[in-house]
Amino acid sequence: MGVAEITMRLISVIETDEIFQNVMVRGEVSNFKFSGPHAYFSLKEGEYLLNCVMFNATYRHPSGIKDGTIVKASGAIKVYPKRGTYQLYTESILEGKDYGELYKKFEELKIKLKSEGIFDKPKKEIPHFPKKIAVVSSKTSAAFHDVVKTIKKRYPLAVILLFHTSVQGKEASKEIVNALDAADRSSADVILLVRGGGSIEDLWNFNEEIVVKKVYAMKTPVITGVGHEVDTTLVDYVADRRSPTPTGAAEYATPDLVELKRNIDISFSRISNEMDQKIDESFDLVERSKKRLDFLSPKRQISIETERINESFSKMIKIVNDGIKEKRTSLLRNFEAISHSKIVRTIELVPERLDSKMETMKRTVSNDISKKYLSLEKIEVSLNVHDPLEPVRRGYAMVFKDERLVKSVHELKKSDEIKLKLLDGKILSEVMEIEENGK
């Protein structure tokens, strides 16, 4: 017979039996979860398990059902041919007041550990950029492969260390403790304790007291990712970080390089723009300062004064020459009228005397100009002596604090930032010690 024929015969046998078409089954709820409006769970009794499905369960049981609850589920047993399994298509659930043994044990151990203060331990900080990540899990589990895939995608710089252990079975608790101990003694920066989802029975090793206390005693930060989002185990209470899934644990333990690069690019662009703005502002300040210095420059003042003196001298020479020309014209105009006069000889001597007077006046003016130039040279020397940059040219430095010139040690204190201006640049420094004269 083929698979289809056997499956059809099973369907025929089950669906024609009236007992299976309207049956009430009592059992302990395990692995109860929703997928949309539909509920999926199992009923457990000892070592036996019955899979159940309840469509539109949220409308019938809005409060939900907890794992470990003893219930009576009514419905029909049917075969699901695509998987070759049978399950209870549940129509209604009667909730009992009793809880299953494992759920009671879970609550009792939780209360015991809480009374011991184990759940109150300070959480260790998770490193932002781990170099080595230890994974405590089964090497063949989907959870481990999901973790590896996530880490390599987000942060391939990290080294992954696997500490293999069974995650289900009677001996699994001891293996988990040994694997955690080995991971804690390694050079890992963070440890991921991960396992895929399952029923309360499947996840029970992560509720064992020896495992919980081992996680509590770990020196290395531990992130748990046990089960699915709805699953909570006792190790989650003592871990430094609890993630709802193994993939979530891997994501929390690693930065996203793509996101980091994007943030760095944004920061670099912002800093670059700020630097460009600061440079432009500094250039503007330097240009304004240069123009002000040029305006107040001693050389410019000397040049202006020299120009003024030269202009005065030119005016003086013009006045003298104009006076001489006027006198000469007047003399020549009256020369003929008095040519036969007794004073002709005297008048003839006038030009000679005038030339003598002119020479004397020129010498006087020349001497005055020489004195003026000498005075200007003294002024220039005086200005150069008082030029604020002159000491700098001789090797001294000007000390500024907050753009103000420092004239006394009393204006400074230890650790102040100061700026030393030299002829060819500036030096940024910090005050290490202050000594007054005579001390």
C-alpha angles and dihedrals in degrees: 000000000000128000092257093053094049091047092049091050091052090050089050093049095047099040094047092053107092092206091065094047096063110020135150114211124194119206150121116282114239133180094001112184142153129236104189108310093336126093126214123191145136133241113221132196116171107307094341124098134190120192116222138189128192119190119215089006095158091068093051100039109022093167092059129222124272124223111257095034116133108229142167111229121195126201145085132306111231138169119243100213098195091062100025092234135124126222143168113263096210122215100174141001128212110203119221126211095231126083129214123266095253093050091050090048090050093053094045093051091045091054091046094051092045091054089053090056094241093132091053098065116128113259118245118232116257111230114245096216109029117191095196127028120194117208118200106197144097112296091221096048125110087228092064093047091048090052093049092047092049095047094048090050097046104030115008091170091078122092113229118217116193119208102189121214139155111258098195134042139053096294096040095093093061091045091051090051092050092047091050091049092052092047091050090053092050124087093256118139094209137010126220116204104194142169135159125252127284145135124305087264092053092051097040096107088068089059095053114118095232091055094046093049091047091055088047091055097047117124093199118072111262128208117192125208104172120159126331131315093280093050120094124179131183092252087065089066094057100036118104088235132012121208123188094230140017089252090052090052091053091048093051092048095053137051119231107248092202091054091043091053091049091050091047091050090050092047092046091050091049093047091046091052091047091049092049089051092048091048091050091049090048092050090050091050092048091049092050091046091049092052090048092048090048090052092050095038115131089224091057091050091050090048092052092047092048091050091050092050092047089050091050091047092051091050090049093051091048091052091050093047092046089051092050093048090050092050092047092050092049092048094049091048092055098034097092094048092056098031092111094040124115088246094058090105091049092050091047087058092051096083090049091050090045090052089050090049089048091053090048091049092048090051090048092049091044090051090049091050091048089051090049092051090047088050090049091051090052089049090050091049089048091048091048090050090053093042105122089219096052095083088047090056089053091056102270124126133223116226119217131184117189089348091304123118111247114224102168139033086235089072091063137063135189116289092019114145111236136182121222113205115207128177094265102032150325135284123209111212144162127233108246100171137002122211123181121212111277093016 
